[in-house]
């Protein structure tokens, strides 16, 4: 007799069209961040994306070590083809 409960992968929620890593954002979905996700932008995987929107085709990421006047990272937004996936 085999136990199938230990061999089943955890259920992953569908990736939303728009997602942010900041908990204060209305586009933050905590259930998605329980799993490791990846973002492919214009065919290359990016590790520094903080927010994305697939339908509008943009990603937002910090601009190096530059900070704004409140001490938060200065964000840049690039447009192109965005793909989100689970690793």
Residue, then its C-alpha position, 0 to 999 in steps of 0.5 A: x500500500x502506497x501513500x500518495x499524499x507525500x508525493x503530490x506537489x503543493x497546489x500553486x495559485x495561478x499567477x496574476x496579471x499584475x504582481x508586486x512584492x510590496x505587502x502594502x501594494x493592492x497588487x500583492x498576493x501573499x499566496x503566490x510568494x509561498x512558491x518561488x517565481x521567475x520573471x522573463x523579460x524580453x526573453x531574458x530572466x531577471x532576478x531584480x523585478x519588484x513589480x510586473x504587469x503582463x497585459x501592459x507589458x512592463x516590469x519595475x525594478x530598482x535603479x542600482x543603489x540610487x535612493x529617493x529622498x525618503x530612502x527607498x530605492x529609485x525605481x525604473x520601468x521598462x516596457x517589453x514582453x513579460x512572462x511570469x512562471x513558477x520555478 
